[in-house]
Amino acid sequence: MRIERIVRNGKDFAVVPLNDLQRLISDAEMLADITAYDRAKARLERGEDELIPFEITRRPCHAQETGLRIEREPGESGVAAAPTPARLASSKSTSSDTSW
């Protein structure tokens, strides 16, 4: 890589060939991605984060699901923790609910 040094108004600048600059930018982006991956894996290993099964994240939302929340025990994860009708709770108040 050939670098040319330029001084303008007392400030140093470096001029590098465009191909080298693009490679440096690509390498920096790759390093940032690898660092983010390593941090995410470390959070999972320490139990500070959990994975959500793809099937749950991509399932279509239906009108009948509006107003429902999924309750899980802390630490539950994976397909085995997928909600069943008995584990769904309404987040909307009803006319008989005056606790709000």
Rosetta silent file (secondary structure, phi, psi, omega in degrees, C-alpha in Angstrom):
SEQUENCE: MRIERIVRNGKDFAVVPLNDLQRLISDAEMLADITAYDRAKARLERGEDELIPFEITRRPCHAQETGLRIEREPGESGVAAAPTPARLASSKSTSSDTSW
SCORE:     score description
SCORE:     0.000 S_00000001
   1 L     0.000  129.759  179.382    0.000    0.000    0.000 S_00000001
   2 L  -101.374  124.334 -179.706    1.394    3.351   -1.003 S_00000001
   3 L  -118.549  131.190  177.330    0.508    6.248    1.322 S_00000001
   4 E  -108.347  132.248  179.908    1.174    9.881    0.493 S_00000001
   5 E   -96.882  132.664  178.085    1.392   12.417    3.319 S_00000001
   6 E  -127.339  136.934  175.659   -0.040   15.897    2.788 S_00000001
   7 E  -115.749  122.453  178.490    0.144   18.833    5.221 S_00000001
   8 E  -132.814  127.918 -179.771   -2.460   21.578    4.838 S_00000001
   9 L    51.556   37.964  178.130   -2.956   24.407    7.295 S_00000001
  10 L    78.451    4.364  179.907   -0.769   22.574    9.807 S_00000001
  11 E  -108.662  139.467  178.124   -2.860   19.361    9.673 S_00000001
  12 E   -88.930  137.228  176.315   -1.538   16.015    8.452 S_00000001
  13 E  -130.729  151.822  175.716   -3.538   14.027    5.922 S_00000001
  14 E  -117.483  136.167  176.655   -2.888   10.674    4.303 S_00000001
  15 E  -112.446  123.021  179.050   -3.789    9.865    0.719 S_00000001
  16 L  -123.134  153.189  176.033   -4.217    6.196   -0.082 S_00000001
  17 L   -59.134  145.232 -175.970   -5.311    4.512   -3.297 S_00000001
  18 H   -57.395  -42.015  178.731   -9.079    4.041   -3.475 S_00000001
  19 H   -60.043  -40.363  178.629   -8.847    0.222   -3.685 S_00000001
  20 H   -67.432  -40.223  178.117   -6.759    0.165   -0.500 S_00000001
  21 H   -61.998  -44.868  179.157   -9.216    2.473    1.258 S_00000001
  22 H   -62.539  -38.553  177.301  -12.153    0.244    0.287 S_00000001
  23 H   -66.258  -41.319  177.675  -10.282   -2.823    1.577 S_00000001
  24 H   -62.550  -42.124  178.367   -9.486   -1.064    4.875 S_00000001
  25 H   -64.429  -44.558  179.254  -13.142   -0.088    5.304 S_00000001
  26 H   -61.356  -43.681  178.745  -14.293   -3.639    4.516 S_00000001
  27 H   -63.263  -40.373  179.088  -11.796   -5.095    7.001 S_00000001
  28 H   -65.119  -40.335  177.845  -12.919   -2.640    9.706 S_00000001
  29 H   -65.081  -41.049  178.435  -16.587   -3.563    9.126 S_00000001
  30 H   -63.060  -42.677  178.488  -15.740   -7.276    9.313 S_00000001
  31 H   -62.354  -40.313  177.498  -13.864   -6.742   12.586 S_00000001
  32 H   -63.396  -40.637  178.188  -16.862   -4.864   14.020 S_00000001
  33 H   -64.231  -43.391 -179.701  -19.172   -7.755   13.009 S_00000001
  34 H   -64.347  -41.811  178.674  -16.862  -10.337   14.592 S_00000001
  35 H   -62.986  -43.715  178.453  -16.631   -8.298   17.794 S_00000001
  36 H   -62.799  -40.703  178.051  -20.438   -7.976   17.994 S_00000001
  37 H   -62.610  -46.880 -179.576  -20.799  -11.742   17.443 S_00000001
  38 H   -61.205  -40.440  178.803  -18.246  -12.527   20.164 S_00000001
  39 H   -66.160  -41.379  179.118  -20.023  -10.209   22.625 S_00000001
  40 H   -64.135  -43.948  178.202  -23.424  -11.772   21.854 S_00000001
  41 H   -61.527  -39.951  179.627  -22.038  -15.298   22.335 S_00000001
  42 H   -64.912  -40.025  177.124  -20.481  -14.243   25.652 S_00000001
  43 H   -62.444  -40.333  177.820  -23.843  -12.818   26.848 S_00000001
  44 H   -63.407  -45.013 -178.422  -25.534  -16.122   25.973 S_00000001
  45 H   -64.883  -32.139  178.428  -22.877  -18.142   27.803 S_00000001
  46 L   -83.226   -5.302 -179.930  -23.249  -15.942   30.918 S_00000001
  47 L    78.699   17.258 -179.764  -27.038  -16.350   30.773 S_00000001
  48 L   -86.927   -7.250 -178.326  -27.600  -12.618   30.242 S_00000001
  49 L  -146.922  165.424  177.827  -29.493  -13.174   26.979 S_00000001
  50 L  -141.336  158.951  178.674  -31.562  -15.893   25.353 S_00000001
  51 L   -91.952  145.533  175.395  -32.379  -17.075   21.863 S_00000001
  52 L  -110.011  125.041 -178.568  -35.879  -16.865   20.428 S_00000001
  53 L   -56.822  139.456 -179.025  -36.778  -19.720   18.067 S_00000001
  54 H   -54.410  -38.855 -177.686  -37.086  -18.625   14.443 S_00000001
  55 H   -60.007  -34.252 -179.837  -40.553  -20.179   14.224 S_00000001
  56 H   -76.981  -40.105 -178.096  -41.840  -17.798   16.894 S_00000001
  57 H   -70.103  -27.545 -176.305  -40.240  -14.686   15.430 S_00000001
  58 L  -104.798    4.540 -178.789  -41.571  -15.346   11.921 S_00000001
  59 L   -71.099  145.732 -179.760  -45.043  -16.642   12.728 S_00000001
  60 L   -70.185  144.110  175.583  -47.866  -14.586   11.254 S_00000001
  61 L   -88.025  134.639  179.689  -49.826  -12.391   13.637 S_00000001
  62 L  -114.585  154.441 -177.893  -53.538  -13.001   13.603 S_00000001
  63 H   -56.467  -35.538 -178.441  -56.294  -10.692   14.798 S_00000001
  64 H   -69.949  -12.945  178.083  -57.228  -13.119   17.571 S_00000001
  65 H   -86.222  -11.950 -178.440  -53.714  -12.726   19.065 S_00000001
  66 L   -59.202  133.831  176.967  -54.169   -8.990   19.643 S_00000001
  67 L    85.313    5.348  179.108  -54.037   -8.100   23.309 S_00000001
  68 E  -107.127  146.428  172.506  -52.336  -11.300   24.399 S_00000001
  69 E  -123.279  153.118  179.408  -48.954  -11.660   25.963 S_00000001
  70 E   -97.509  123.660  178.625  -46.922  -14.813   26.326 S_00000001
  71 L  -102.202  130.385  177.517  -45.899  -15.625   29.879 S_00000001
  72 L  -131.511  155.931  173.109  -42.837  -17.780   30.447 S_00000001
  73 L   -72.434  145.387  177.215  -40.851  -18.748   33.446 S_00000001
  74 L   -56.682  135.227  178.389  -37.506  -16.907   33.696 S_00000001
  75 L    90.325  -12.675  177.331  -34.799  -18.833   31.887 S_00000001
  76 L   -69.716  140.642  176.996  -37.173  -20.842   29.694 S_00000001
  77 L  -156.362  172.012  175.962  -36.120  -20.892   26.078 S_00000001
  78 L    84.115  178.095 -177.300  -36.331  -22.930   22.918 S_00000001
  79 H   -64.836  -31.257  179.799  -39.226  -24.627   21.192 S_00000001
  80 H   -61.394  -23.855 -179.309  -40.094  -26.520   24.374 S_00000001
  81 H   -94.063    8.474  179.388  -41.051  -23.178   25.924 S_00000001
  82 L   -59.566  141.615 -174.556  -43.411  -22.259   23.075 S_00000001
  83 L   -67.463  146.255  172.749  -46.689  -21.030   24.525 S_00000001
  84 L  -114.973  161.485 -178.254  -49.682  -23.273   24.859 S_00000001
  85 H   -53.192  -32.789 -179.264  -53.233  -21.954   25.291 S_00000001
  86 H   -70.324  -16.815 -176.375  -53.013  -22.617   29.038 S_00000001
  87 H  -104.196    8.669  178.024  -49.995  -20.333   29.268 S_00000001
  88 E   -93.284  141.016  177.812  -51.506  -17.318   27.520 S_00000001
  89 E  -129.737  140.769 -179.816  -52.767  -14.396   29.574 S_00000001
  90 E   -76.443  134.916  176.890  -54.835  -11.466   28.422 S_00000001
  91 L   -97.624   -3.616  177.290  -53.164   -8.083   28.759 S_00000001
  92 L   -91.725  142.445  177.629  -56.447   -6.214   28.173 S_00000001
  93 L   -81.418  151.192  177.157  -58.634   -5.429   31.116 S_00000001
  94 L  -104.823  173.051 -178.397  -62.201   -6.654   31.103 S_00000001
  95 L   -63.122  -26.379 -179.867  -65.253   -4.846   32.449 S_00000001
  96 L   -86.330   -6.992 -179.183  -65.002   -6.871   35.680 S_00000001
  97 L   -92.761  109.120 -178.854  -61.342   -5.924   36.173 S_00000001
  98 L  -113.937   17.628 -176.278  -61.192   -2.759   38.261 S_00000001
  99 L   -76.614   -8.969 -178.206  -57.640   -3.113   39.545 S_00000001
 100 L   -90.377    0.000    0.000  -56.305   -0.439   37.227 S_00000001
